[in-house]
Amino acid sequence: MTRRLVLWRHGRTAWNAQGRTQGQSDVDLDTGRKQAADSAARLAALAPTGLVSSDLRRAADTAATLAALTGLQPTYDPRLREVHFGMREGMTPADAEQRWPDLMARRAAGEDVRFPGGETYAEAAERFATALRDVVGSTRPGDTVVVVAHGSAMRVGSCRFLGLPEEHWGRLGAFSNCCWAVLTEARTGWRIEEWNAGSLPEPVVGDDDQ
């Protein structure tokens, strides 16, 4: 039986609404609480067997909505935190452009830059992917584990987990609040079944599964 990981982004916060970079700043949910409850009702239909979350409040509170419906006890892993953006956290893009025009220009050109006090996307991807590998290592055939985390870390961490070259990470889009990706174990390894989804995955039988 196929194992499945559902990577679920937390609900919306006030900083999301204001366009402020959150990173590892511990920001509370606002309207994201209702978003999380609505999404949790759909994800509960997948009958998840495990629930793992970033320990930041916006992720942990999102996970709690699914725990309440399924009876699962969440575990918390700081390796699932958002990319650490250092001194850029709390700023809007305009703020950051004014403070670090060179860094922002290099970032816009595709360079994996480090803001003062922060980490690179590659560093965040490795810790996130390592956490996913540990989750997979504790599962059995047929298990579905929901991993509650953050948009940027989910994007680059899943790419690292899947073995996608860094130059292709930007080909995958960002996650909306309370949307998710579904990664499944196929005959040839793990692959993406759903990306930035808000509805339940439909069964798909492709030619490579025949």
C-alpha positions as CSV (number, residue, x, y, z in Angstrom):
1,M,0.0,0.0,0.0
2,T,1.2,3.5,-0.9
3,R,2.5,5.8,1.8
4,R,1.5,9.5,1.6
5,L,2.7,12.8,3.0
6,V,0.3,15.8,3.0
7,L,2.3,19.0,3.5
8,W,-0.2,21.6,4.8
9,R,0.5,25.3,5.1
10,H,-0.8,27.1,8.2
11,G,-3.7,29.5,8.1
12,R,-3.5,33.2,7.5
13,T,-1.9,35.7,10.0
14,A,-2.1,39.4,10.2
15,W,1.5,39.6,8.8
16,N,0.3,37.5,5.8
17,A,-2.4,40.1,5.2
18,Q,0.0,43.0,5.6
19,G,2.6,41.4,3.3
20,R,5.2,41.2,6.0
21,T,8.0,38.5,6.0
22,Q,7.3,36.1,8.9
23,G,10.1,33.6,8.8
24,Q,10.6,32.2,12.3
25,S,8.9,35.1,14.1
26,D,6.1,33.5,16.2
27,V,3.0,35.2,14.8
28,D,-0.5,34.2,15.7
29,L,-3.3,33.2,13.4
30,D,-6.1,35.6,12.8
31,T,-8.7,34.7,10.2
32,G,-6.5,31.7,9.6
33,R,-8.3,29.9,12.5
34,K,-11.5,29.6,10.4
35,Q,-9.4,28.7,7.3
36,A,-7.7,25.9,9.3
37,A,-11.0,24.5,10.6
38,D,-12.5,24.4,7.1
39,S,-9.4,22.7,5.6
40,A,-9.1,20.3,8.5
41,A,-12.6,19.0,7.8
42,R,-11.5,18.1,4.3
43,L,-8.1,16.6,5.4
44,A,-9.8,14.5,8.1
45,A,-11.6,12.6,5.2
46,L,-8.2,11.2,4.2
47,A,-8.1,9.3,7.5
48,P,-4.5,10.4,8.4
49,T,-2.5,8.1,10.6
50,G,0.0,10.7,11.8
51,L,0.2,14.5,12.4
52,V,3.5,16.4,12.7
53,S,3.9,20.1,13.0
54,S,6.3,23.0,13.1
55,D,6.5,24.2,16.7
56,L,5.7,27.8,15.7
57,R,2.2,28.9,16.9
58,R,0.6,29.5,13.6
59,A,1.4,26.0,12.5
60,A,0.7,24.3,15.8
61,D,-2.7,26.0,16.1
62,T,-3.5,24.9,12.5
63,A,-2.5,21.3,13.4
64,A,-4.7,21.5,16.5
65,T,-7.8,21.9,14.3
66,L,-7.1,18.6,12.6
67,A,-6.2,16.9,15.9
68,A,-9.6,17.8,17.3
69,L,-11.3,16.1,14.4
70,T,-9.2,13.0,14.2
71,G,-8.0,12.3,17.7
72,L,-4.4,12.3,16.5
73,Q,-1.8,13.6,18.9
74,P,0.5,16.1,17.1
75,T,4.2,15.9,17.5
76,Y,6.3,19.1,17.0
77,D,9.6,19.4,15.1
78,P,11.5,22.7,15.0
79,R,13.1,21.5,11.7
80,L,9.8,22.2,10.1
81,R,9.9,25.9,10.8
82,E,9.8,28.5,8.1
83,V,13.0,29.7,6.4
84,H,14.8,32.0,8.9
85,F,15.0,35.4,7.2
86,G,16.9,37.1,10.0
87,M,16.7,40.9,10.2
88,R,14.2,40.9,7.2
89,E,11.5,39.5,9.4
90,G,8.6,41.9,10.0
91,M,9.4,43.9,6.9
92,T,7.4,44.3,3.7
93,P,9.3,43.9,0.4
94,A,9.4,47.7,0.1
95,D,11.1,47.9,3.5
96,A,13.7,45.3,2.5
97,E,14.3,47.0,-0.9
98,Q,15.2,50.2,1.0
99,R,17.4,48.5,3.6
100,W,19.2,46.0,1.3
101,P,18.8,47.0,-2.3
102,D,21.8,44.8,-3.4
103,L,20.6,41.7,-1.6
104,M,17.1,42.1,-2.9
105,A,18.4,42.6,-6.5
106,R,20.5,39.5,-6.2
107,R,17.5,37.6,-4.8
108,A,15.3,38.8,-7.7
109,A,18.0,37.5,-10.1
110,G,17.6,34.0,-8.6
111,E,20.5,34.0,-6.1
112,D,20.0,32.1,-2.8
113,V,21.0,35.1,-0.6
114,R,21.3,35.2,3.2
115,F,19.8,38.2,5.0
116,P,21.7,39.3,8.2
117,G,21.1,36.8,11.0
118,G,19.2,34.4,8.7
119,E,19.7,31.3,6.6
120,T,19.7,30.4,2.9
121,Y,16.9,28.5,1.2
122,A,19.3,25.6,0.7
123,E,20.0,25.4,4.4
124,A,16.3,25.4,5.2
125,A,15.6,22.9,2.6
126,E,18.1,20.4,4.0
127,R,16.7,20.6,7.6
128,F,13.1,20.3,6.3
129,A,13.9,17.4,4.1
130,T,15.7,15.6,6.9
131,A,12.6,16.0,9.0
132,L,10.5,14.5,6.2
133,R,12.9,11.6,5.9
134,D,12.6,10.9,9.6
135,V,8.8,11.0,9.3
136,V,8.9,8.5,6.4
137,G,11.2,6.3,8.4
138,S,8.6,5.9,11.1
139,T,5.7,5.1,8.8
140,R,4.2,1.8,7.5
141,P,2.7,1.0,4.1
142,G,-0.7,2.7,3.7
143,D,0.1,5.5,6.2
144,T,-0.9,9.1,5.5
145,V,0.9,11.7,7.6
146,V,-0.1,15.3,7.6
147,V,2.9,17.7,8.1
148,V,1.9,21.2,9.1
149,A,4.4,23.8,8.2
150,H,5.2,27.0,6.2
151,G,5.1,28.0,2.6
152,S,8.7,28.7,1.7
153,A,10.1,25.8,3.8
154,M,7.5,23.4,2.3
155,R,8.4,24.4,-1.2
156,V,12.2,24.1,-1.0
157,G,12.1,21.3,1.5
158,S,9.9,19.1,-0.6
159,C,12.1,19.8,-3.6
160,R,15.2,18.6,-1.6
161,F,13.3,15.6,-0.3
162,L,12.3,14.6,-3.9
163,G,15.9,15.2,-5.2
164,L,15.0,18.0,-7.5
165,P,18.1,20.1,-8.5
166,E,18.2,23.6,-6.9
167,E,18.1,25.4,-10.2
168,H,14.6,24.0,-10.8
169,W,13.1,24.8,-7.3
170,G,11.7,28.1,-8.6
171,R,9.6,26.2,-11.2
172,L,7.2,25.3,-8.4
173,G,4.9,28.0,-7.2
174,A,4.1,29.2,-3.7
175,F,1.5,27.9,-1.3
176,S,-1.7,29.7,-0.4
177,N,-2.7,29.7,3.3
178,C,-4.2,26.4,4.3
179,C,-3.4,24.8,1.0
180,W,-1.3,21.6,0.7
181,A,0.9,19.4,-1.4
182,V,0.5,15.6,-1.6
183,L,3.6,13.5,-2.0
184,T,3.1,9.8,-2.6
185,E,5.5,6.9,-2.8
186,A,5.4,5.4,-6.3
187,R,7.2,2.4,-7.9
188,T,10.1,4.6,-8.8
189,G,10.2,6.7,-5.6
190,W,8.4,9.7,-4.1
191,R,6.6,12.1,-6.4
192,I,4.2,15.0,-6.3
193,E,0.5,14.1,-6.7
194,E,-1.0,17.5,-5.7
195,W,0.5,21.0,-5.3
196,N,-1.1,24.0,-3.7
197,A,-4.4,22.1,-3.5
198,G,-7.4,23.0,-1.5
199,S,-9.6,20.0,-2.4
200,L,-9.2,16.4,-1.7
201,P,-6.9,14.5,-4.1
202,E,-8.7,12.4,-6.7
203,P,-7.4,8.8,-7.5
204,V,-5.2,8.9,-10.5
205,V,-3.9,5.9,-12.5
206,G,-1.2,6.9,-15.0
207,D,0.5,4.9,-17.7
208,D,3.6,4.5,-15.5
209,D,1.5,2.7,-12.9
210,Q,0.3,0.0,-15.3
